[in-house]
C-alpha cells in the first residue's frame, strides 16, 4: 500500500496567519490509509526514549538495511518509538514515511510473517 502510485500519507495543515495576526498552529493531517497503517503497527511498553539513543536504536532508526534484518521485537520497538516520538515532535511519522523507514518496517514485518507462515514456527494470528 505504501508503495502504490498516488498513495497519500497525509499533509501539513495550519501555519497560516489569521486576520488578527495570530498564527494557526501547524499540524500533520494523516490520510485514512495512513491512520489504518498506524493502527496496525504494534505499540509496546518499554523505555523508548532511552532505547532510541542506544546503539541498536540509532542503527535501526538510521539504516534501512538494518531494519531489513530486524527481529519482531526490534520492529515493535521501532514502531513504538516512532509513534511516541510523534506525540512530542509532530511530524516524526511523516519523516519516517518520507525517508522510507515506515516502508522498511512494513516490508520486514511482511517478510517475517511470510517466513513464519511457510516454516510453521508460529501459528497465524
C-alpha positions as CSV (number, residue, x, y, z in Angstrom):
1,X,0.0,0.0,0.0
2,X,2.8,2.4,0.9
3,X,4.5,2.0,-2.5
4,X,1.4,2.2,-4.6
5,X,1.3,5.2,-7.1
6,X,-0.7,8.0,-5.6
7,X,-0.6,6.7,-2.0
8,X,-1.3,9.7,0.2
9,X,0.2,9.5,3.7
10,X,-1.0,13.0,4.7
11,X,-0.1,16.6,4.6
12,X,0.8,19.6,6.8
13,X,-2.1,21.9,7.6
14,X,-2.3,25.1,9.6
15,X,0.5,27.6,9.9
16,X,-1.4,30.4,8.3
17,X,-1.6,33.9,9.7
18,X,-5.1,34.9,10.8
19,X,-6.7,38.3,10.3
20,X,-5.8,39.2,13.9
21,X,-2.1,38.5,13.3
22,X,-2.1,35.2,15.2
23,X,-0.7,32.1,13.6
24,X,-2.6,28.9,13.5
25,X,-0.5,26.0,14.9
26,X,0.6,23.7,12.1
27,X,-0.3,20.0,12.4
28,X,0.1,16.9,10.3
29,X,-3.2,15.6,9.0
30,X,-2.9,11.8,8.2
31,X,-4.9,10.2,5.4
32,X,-7.3,7.5,6.2
33,X,-4.9,4.9,4.7
34,X,-2.1,6.2,6.9
35,X,-4.3,6.0,10.0
36,X,-5.2,2.4,9.1
37,X,-1.5,1.6,8.8
38,X,-0.6,3.3,12.1
39,X,-3.3,1.4,13.9
40,X,-1.8,-1.8,12.7
41,X,1.7,-1.1,14.0
42,X,2.4,-2.6,17.3
43,X,2.9,-0.5,20.4
44,X,4.8,-2.0,23.3
45,X,5.5,-0.7,26.8
46,X,9.2,0.0,27.3
47,X,11.6,2.9,27.8
48,X,11.6,4.1,24.2
49,X,13.4,7.5,24.9
50,X,16.4,5.6,26.3
51,X,16.2,2.9,23.7
52,X,16.3,5.3,20.7
53,X,19.7,6.6,22.0
54,X,21.2,3.1,22.3
55,X,23.5,1.8,19.5
56,X,20.7,-0.6,18.4
57,X,18.1,2.1,18.4
58,X,20.2,4.6,16.5
59,X,21.3,2.0,14.0
60,X,17.7,0.9,13.3
61,X,16.4,4.4,13.0
62,X,19.1,5.4,10.6
63,X,19.7,2.4,8.4
64,X,17.0,0.7,6.3
65,X,19.4,-2.3,5.7
66,X,19.5,-2.9,9.4
67,X,15.7,-2.8,9.5
68,X,15.6,-5.5,6.8
69,X,17.3,-7.8,9.3
70,X,15.3,-6.7,12.4
71,X,13.6,-9.1,14.8
72,X,9.9,-8.8,15.6
73,X,10.8,-7.3,19.0
74,X,13.0,-4.7,17.3
75,X,10.2,-3.8,14.8
76,X,7.8,-3.4,17.7
77,X,10.3,-1.1,19.5
78,X,10.8,0.9,16.3
79,X,7.1,1.4,15.6
80,X,6.5,2.3,19.3
81,X,9.4,4.8,19.3
82,X,8.1,6.5,16.1
83,X,4.5,6.7,17.4
84,X,5.5,8.0,20.8
85,X,8.1,10.4,19.4
86,X,5.4,11.9,17.1
87,X,3.4,12.9,20.2
88,X,6.3,15.1,21.3
89,X,7.6,16.2,17.9
90,X,4.8,16.3,15.4
91,X,6.0,15.2,12.0
92,X,8.1,12.3,13.2
93,X,5.8,9.8,11.5
94,X,5.7,12.0,8.3
95,X,9.5,12.0,8.3
96,X,9.5,8.2,8.8
97,X,7.3,7.8,5.8
98,X,9.2,10.3,3.6
99,X,12.5,8.7,4.3
100,X,11.2,5.2,3.6
101,X,11.7,4.0,7.2
102,X,8.0,3.0,7.6
103,X,8.1,1.2,4.3
104,X,11.2,-0.7,5.5
105,X,9.4,-1.7,8.8
106,X,6.3,-2.9,6.9
107,X,8.5,-4.8,4.4
108,X,10.4,-6.6,7.2
109,X,7.2,-7.4,9.1
110,X,5.7,-8.9,5.9
111,X,8.9,-11.0,5.3
112,X,8.7,-12.3,8.9
113,X,5.0,-13.1,8.5
114,X,5.6,-15.0,5.2
115,X,8.6,-16.9,6.7
116,X,6.6,-17.9,9.8
117,X,3.7,-19.0,7.7
118,X,5.9,-21.1,5.4
119,X,8.1,-22.6,8.2
120,X,5.2,-23.1,10.6
121,X,7.2,-21.7,13.5
122,X,4.3,-19.7,14.9
123,X,0.6,-20.0,14.2
124,X,-1.0,-17.3,12.2
125,X,-2.9,-14.8,14.3
